[in-house]
Amino acid sequence: MTSLSVEILAADAAEPITSAGNAQLGIAVLAGIAVIVLLITKFKLHAFLALTIGSLALGAFAGAPLADTIKSFSTGLGNTVAGVGVLIALGAILGKLLADSGGADQIVDTILAKASKRSMPWAMVLIASVIGLPLFFEVGIVLLIPVVLLVAKRGNYSLMRIGIPALAGLSVMHGLIPPHPGPLVAIDAVGANLGVTLALGLVVAIPTVIIAGPVFSRYAARWVDIKAPEKMIPTRPSEDLEKRPGFGVTVATILLPVALMLVKALVDIVVDDPENGVQKVTDVIGSPLIALLAAVIVGMFTLGRAAGFTKERLNSTVEKSLAPIAGILLIVGAGGGFKQTLIDIGVGQMILDFSKDWSIPALLLAWLIAVAIRLATGSATVATISAAGLVAPLAEGMSTSHTALLVLAIGAGSLFFSHVNDAGFWLVKEYFGMNVGQTIKTWSVMETIISVVGIVFVLLLSLVL
């Protein structure tokens, strides 16, 4: 199951597992998050245990039966590991193949040779934006992490100076640009024109990613001046390699899942017929799991065998790639469990109930609703789906351009301030070796900048279109 499927199922959750009123739910959310932050920061408890305990506390404060809370948490954990977890594992294998074969070194050496120190953050945001166009955020992360960490290490850069532009490129594409699932769902819900939304999305995305990426990374690097974590840095291949794979074939291997997913997205848009034979094929080969699996299998030949790996060494590389991500998988899974518990106690509906009587302009209303649901549930896609469904009636009578801007306002709001209830928060924290406070000062602030700058440009465009 892909992360889109998981989050759509979450958005369509059944009746809440508690009969608590909105006031009690609001208190429960704040209390649950406080428990998680306190356990991690003051008591130094492992994030997996803190998220598990925080989820149980959330259910208890909301008055949900313990058995239902456990079921919600377990369901969310299982769905997240089944979707995102498998992608992380495949990405880790591909990353290890890149590292051990010398392919990652080849890419890094080429980037360092071609880009100056001043232009490096801009090179990273460009690479991330291109790779992130058709990919789920989590897939983009696991594909880019080896390159980001190696560039930071070998170029002696602060990790934030290189990492923030890459994260910004991926995040902006995920929230604002079709064919990503969130924008596509919103386009369908409000009846927007795909081409107009894509065009205006690029107009909004370009200045947004510049401000949140290369520009903000200057400040993020001062606030959190850390180096790439040694345990996550791909090790240099030993000198007994017969040869290193070429730059072109290495990049082609990395971009293979990107190309497969992009083909699927384009066929879905152009054909738009689930019964069509071509679309059935592309739906399979373009699914994140199959696309990454294909890249891993191809990488065994284009990277491993090209470097002279034997079958035994290939097997050893795969085995060694999985051990470092065990903790990450558990933490990301527990984050998904906490998110599902939030959804199942009815927090999303609580936000929708509060927002119905807000008397403000449609574009700003759409953004605020998406922000509130994002803060409460931690899911950008759930925030997009819920907000789009609520404001869809407002699209009646809007011009084509303003309907597209409505979609972009929702997308911008869905990215606001990622924190402890977002699996992406824990993914970034663990990969970059940061603590909770450092992750908030960098990743969470970056997401907020994307959201705020995005809605500002949406509102500015609404004045001239």
N, C-alpha and C positions, 0 to 999 in steps of 0.2 A: 504494500500500500504506500503511495507517495505521500509526502507531507501535505500536499493539497487535499488529498482524500481524507487524511486524518483530520485536518482542520475544518473541512466542510462537514464531516460527521460531527465534530464538536459543536459547530455552529448550529446544527440541526438537532441538538440534544433534546431528550425527552423532558417530561415534567421535572421541575427542580426536586432535589432529594430532601428539601426542607421547606417548611411553611413559614419561615421567618419573614418578617416584614423588611422593607427596604432599609430602615434605620439599623436594624440588627445586622443585616448583611454588610452594610458599609463598615460597621464597627468590626465585624468578623474579618473582612478583607484587611483592614489596617492592622488588626491584631496578628493575623497570620503572617503578614509580611514582616512585622516587627519581630516576631519569634524567630523567623529565618535569619534576619540580619543580626539579631542579638546573639544567636547561637554561633554564627560564623565569626563575627567580629570580636565579641567579648570572650566567649568560651572556646574559640578556636576549633569548633566541631567541624568535621568534614562536611562539605556542601551537600553530599548525597544524604547523609543522616539529617542534616538541618532541614532540607527540603521535605524529607519524609515526615519528620516531626511537625514541621510547619503546616503541612497539608492536613494532618490529623487535628492540629489545633484549629485550623480554619474551619473544618467541619464541626468541631465541638462548639466553637463560638457561634456558628450559624445555627446550631440546634439540630444538625443532621445526625441520623443514626450512625453509630460507629461502623457498622457493617457496610452501609451505603458509601460512607466516606472512603473506606478501604477499597471498595469496588471501583469508585471513581478514580482514585489515585492509581490503582493497579492498571485500569484500562488506559489511562493517559500515559503511564510509563510504558506499557506494552506497545501502544500505538506509535509512540515517539521512537522507541528503539526499533520497532519493525520498519518504520519509514526512514527517519533521519539516521538511526543507528547503523543500518545496513549501508547507507550512503557514506557515512563517516568511515566505516570499515573498508569499503572499496576504495575510497579516496586515500586512506592511509596506505593501502597496498600499492596503489599507483604512485603515491609520493615516495615510498621506500624504493620502488623500482627506479624512479627518477634519480634518487640520491645514490643508490648503490652502483648503478650503471654509469654514473658520471653525466647523465642527461641534465640533471638540475644544475650541476657545475657548468655545463655548456651554456645553458640559458643565462645563468648569473654572470658568467664571464663575458658573454656577449652584451648583456645589459650594462654592466659596469664599464665596458669598453666604449659603448656608444653614447651613454647618457652621462652628462656632467653631474657633479654633486648637487648643483642647484636645480637641475631639471629632473632628478631622480623621482621626487614625489609626483611630478606631473606624468612621468612615464608609467608609474605604478597605477595612478588613477585611470589612465587611458587603457592599460592592459586589463584592469579589473572591470572597467565598464564594458569593454568588448566581450570579454569572457562571460560576464554576468548577464548579458542581454537576454539569452534564452534560459538561463539556469536558475534553479532554486538557490536561495541564498546559501544554504548549508552546503550544496554541491560546489558552489563557487569558492567557499571558504576552504574546503578540503583540497581543492585543486591548486589554490594559490598559496596556501600556507608554506609549503616547502620553498617556493621561490621568494616569498616575503622574508622568511627567516634567514635564508642564505644571503640575500641582498643586504639585509640589516647587519648580519654578522661580518661578512667579508668586506663590505664597504664601510664598516665602522660607523653605521648610522644608529641614532636612537630608534628603537623599534616603533615608536609612535610616529616618527617622521615618515616611515615607510608603510607601516600597517594601517594607519588611519586613512590615507588616500585610497588604499586597496579596499578597505571596508566600506568607505563612502561610495565608491564606484559600484560595488555589489548591491548595497542597500538602496541606493537611488533607483537603480534599474529594477529591483524587486518591487518597490512600492509605486513607481510612477509609469513605467513603460510596459505596454503590452508587447509581446505575448505572455508576460508573467500572469499567473493565475488570478491574483488579486485584482489588478486592473481589468482583466477580461471579464471577471464576474461582475464588477461594477458597471462596465460598459453595457453588458447585457441587461442588468437590473434597471438602469435609468434610460436605456434606449439610445445610447450615445453612438456616434459614428466612429468606427475603429481608426480609420485613416486620420481624421481630424484630431482624435485623442492622441494618437501616436505623434503627430506633428507638434501639437501644443505641448505634449509631454516632453519632447526633446528640448523645446524652448525653455521649459521650466527646469529640466534636469541639468542642463549644461551649467548655468550659473550656480545652481544648488550644489552640484558635486564639486565645483571649484572652491566654493566657500567652505563647505563641510569637509573637504578633503585636503588638498595642498595648503590652503590658507589656515584652517583650524589646526592642522597637524603641527604647525610651528608652536602654538600655545600648548597643545597636548604634550608635545615632547618636553616642554619646560615643566609642566605640572607633574608628569610621570616620566622621568628620565630613566628608562630601563633598557637593558640590552635584550636581545633575543634569548629566551630560556634555553640553556644548554641541552636539557633533556628532550626538547622538541626539535632541535636543529638537526636536519638530516646530516649524518656523518659523511665526511669525504670518502669516496670509494678508495679502496686500497690500490696500491700501484701495480698490482698484478693483473689489472685489466688488459685484455688484448688491445682494446681501443675504446674510445668513447663514441656513443651515438652522435650523429651530426645534429646541428642546431635545427635544421628544417624538419627532420623526422621526429625530433623530440617535441617540437612545438605542435606538429601535426598530431602526435599521439595525445597530447594534452587537450587539443581542440577537438578531437574526435567526438567526445560526448557532447560538447557544445554544438557541433554541427548536426549531430543526430537529433538533439532536442529542438534545434532551430528548424530543421526540416519538418518535424512533427507539428510544431506550432504553425508553420506556414501552410501545411496541408490542411490542418484543422480550420484555418481561416478561409482558405481558398475553396476547398471542397465542402466542408461543413456538412458531411453526411456520414454518420457513424456506420452505415451499412456499406459504404464504398470500400472496395477491396484495398485500394491504395492507402486510404486513411486507416484501415484496420492494421495494415503492416506498419505504417509509420507510428501509430499509437503504441505499438509494441516496442519497436526498436528505438523510439524516442522517449520512452519512459526513463526516468532518472536511473533506476536500478539497472535496466538492460544497457543503457548508454554507458554507464560507468563500468559495468561488467565487461562490455565489449572493449573499452579502453584498456582495462587491466589485461585481458587476454592478448590484445594486440601489443600492448606494452611488453609482455613477456618475450615477444619476438623482436620488436623494433628497438627495445631498450636492453632487456636482459640478454637475449641471444646475440644481439649485435655487439655487446660488450664481452662476449665469450663465456657467459654463464652456463654452467652445466645444469641438468635437471635438479640435482641435489641443491645447488646454490640458489636456484630460483625458489625452490621450496623453503629453504632457510630464510630467504628474503621476505617471503610472504609471512612466515611464522613470526619473524622478528618485528614486522610492521604492526602486528595486532596488540602486542603487550602494552605499549605506551598509551594506547587509547582506551584501555579498560575503564579507568577512572572517569574519563571524559564521557564515555557512553552511559555510565551510571548517573552521572550528574545531569547530563542533558535529558536522560529518561525521567529522572525525578522532577526536573523542571517541567516536563510535559505532564507528569502526574499532578503537580500543583496547579497547572493551568486548567486541566480537566476538572479538578475539584472545584475551582472557581466557577467554571462554566456550569457544572451540574448543580451547584447550590443556587443558581439563578442570578448571578451577578450581571451578566449581559442584559437580561431583561430589566433589571433594576436601573441600569444606565439608560435604557430606552424609555422607561417610564418617566424618569426625571427630565429627559430632554424634550418630551413631546410639547411642553408648554413654553419652550424658549422662543422668544419673539426677536429673532435676529436674522440678518440676510442669509439666504439659502446656502451660499458657498461657505460662509463662516460657520453656519450651523452644522453642515456636513462635516467640516473639519473637527469641530468641537465634539461631536458625537463619536467620531472615529477615535479621537484622542482619549475620550473617557473610557471607551470599550477597550482600547489598547492598554491603557494603564491598569484596568481591572483584570483583564484576562491574559495579557502578555502575548496575544496572537495578532499579528498584523492582518492575516487573512480573515479571521473571525471578525475583527474590527471593520474590515472592508465590506464583508458580506452583510453584517448587521446594519451598518450605517447606510449602505446603498439601498437596502430594503426599506429603511425608514424614510429616507429623503426622496425616493423614487417619484412619489406624487408631485414633488416640487419641480420636477423636470418638465412637466406638461406646460407647454407654452414657451419654454426656453428656446433660444436660438441654438443652432447646431454647435456653435463654438462654446456657448455657455454650458450646454449639456456636457461637452467634453471637459470643461473646466470643473464641473461638478464632480466628475470622476477623479480628476487630479487632486481636488480638495480632499476627497475621501482618502485617496492614496497617501497624501502627505500626512494627514492626521493619523493614519494607521502605523506610522513609523515613530511616533512621539515617545521619547524617554523609555527605552527598553531597560527593564530592571529585573529583579530577582524572580519574577514569574514568567520570564521569557527564556525558552531554551537557548536562543541565540546568545543571550547574555552570558550564560555559562560556557557556551562553546568558545566565545571570544576570550573569556577570562582564562580558561584552562589552556588554550592553545598559546596565548601570549604570556602565560605565567604571571598574571596579575592577581592582586587581592580584590575583594569586593569594592573597596573604596577607590582603588585605581581604575577599576573597570567602569565605575559610575562617572569618574572625572574625565574619562576618555570616550569610551564606547557610548555610554548613555547620553553624554552631552552632545556627541557627534550626531546621534539619532535625533535629538531634540533640535539641533541646528538644521538638519535636513528638513524636518517637519515644519519648523517656523519659516525658514527661508522659502520652502516650497509654497506654503499658503500665501506668503507675501507676494510672490511672483504670480500666483494664480489670481489674486485680487487685483494686482496691477494690470494683468492682461484683461480682466473683466471690464476695466474702465475704458479700454481702447478697442475692444472687439464688439 
